[in-house]
Amino acid sequence: MVSAPRDVVGILVNVRNVHWAGITREGPYVFYVDSQHLPVEITQDSFACVLDDHPMSFMVVRGDSDL
């Protein structure tokens, strides 16, 4: 299982400066979500590989907003 602080709700992944994908958690499961493929459950190792392969990835955190 991939663990993260409670305020982290996902990861936004810049895929080769062409499009964006995401990593999200649903309960104990973590999914890689890409509009060009079906969502796939990933492991801790896969999670680390995605971040290594795509260094322009950004955490999405829960927080207050004035929007």
SEVEXLO-549602 format. One record per residue (C-alpha): residue number from 1; x, z, y. Coordinates in pm, 1 decimal, padded with zeros to 6 digits. Layout:
BEGIN
NODE  resi        c1        c3        c2
NODE   NUM         X         Z         Y
...
This chain:
BEGIN
NODE  resi        c1        c3        c2
NODE     1   00000.0   00000.0   00000.0
NODE     2   00123.9  -00082.5   00350.3
NODE     3   00107.1   00214.9   00583.7
NODE     4   00088.3   00208.6   00962.5
NODE     5  -00005.8   00444.4   01242.9
NODE     6  -00384.6   00487.4   01275.1
NODE     7  -00394.4   00307.6   01610.9
NODE     8  -00242.9  -00012.9   01464.7
NODE     9  -00535.6  -00235.1   01365.0
NODE    10  -00340.8  -00546.8   01269.3
NODE    11  -00051.8  -00782.2   01327.7
NODE    12  -00075.1  -01114.0   01512.2
NODE    13   00172.3  -01364.6   01363.2
NODE    14   00310.2  -01667.6   01548.7
NODE    15   00354.6  -01927.4   01272.7
NODE    16   00634.7  -02165.7   01373.1
NODE    17   00497.8  -02190.5   01729.9
NODE    18   00215.8  -02405.1   01588.1
NODE    19  -00070.4  -02161.5   01527.3
NODE    20  -00151.2  -01794.3   01485.8
NODE    21  -00233.1  -01594.4   01175.0
NODE    22  -00302.4  -01227.8   01125.5
NODE    23  -00245.1  -00932.8   00899.0
NODE    24  -00525.8  -00681.7   00874.8
NODE    25  -00608.4  -00377.3   00668.4
NODE    26  -00942.5  -00307.8   00505.0
NODE    27  -00933.1   00035.4   00342.9
NODE    28  -00630.2   00047.2   00112.1
NODE    29  -00599.0  -00333.9   00105.3
NODE    30  -00387.1  -00549.8   00336.6
NODE    31  -00468.8  -00917.9   00390.6
NODE    32  -00281.9  -01213.0   00539.2
NODE    33  -00545.2  -01418.1   00723.8
NODE    34  -00465.1  -01775.9   00823.6
NODE    35  -00720.7  -02031.2   00944.9
NODE    36  -00552.1  -02295.1   00729.5
NODE    37  -00590.1  -02093.8   00404.5
NODE    38  -00821.1  -01842.1   00244.0
NODE    39  -00731.2  -01475.5   00311.5
NODE    40  -00492.6  -01331.9   00054.9
NODE    41  -00418.0  -00970.9  -00033.6
NODE    42  -00049.8  -00893.3   00021.3
NODE    43   00189.2  -00626.3  -00105.0
NODE    44   00439.8  -00416.0   00088.9
NODE    45   00713.2  -00666.8  -00005.4
NODE    46   00502.0  -00964.1   00108.4
NODE    47   00422.7  -00783.9   00433.1
NODE    48   00795.5  -00732.7   00500.1
NODE    49   00868.0  -01098.3   00416.4
NODE    50   00602.2  -01223.8   00660.8
NODE    51   00754.4  -01016.1   00940.8
NODE    52   01107.1  -01128.9   00848.5
NODE    53   00998.4  -01495.1   00838.9
NODE    54   00804.0  -01470.4   01166.7
NODE    55   00990.0  -01250.4   01416.9
NODE    56   00741.5  -01341.0   01693.7
NODE    57   00475.7  -01111.7   01548.6
NODE    58   00287.7  -00855.3   01753.6
NODE    59   00108.8  -00532.2   01664.6
NODE    60  -00253.9  -00509.0   01768.7
NODE    61  -00328.4  -00149.7   01867.7
NODE    62  -00649.3   00033.8   01938.3
NODE    63  -00662.2   00173.3   02289.3
NODE    64  -00846.4   00215.5   02614.1
NODE    65  -00907.6  -00092.3   02822.8
NODE    66  -01051.1  -00161.3   03166.1
NODE    67  -01180.9  -00501.8   03050.5
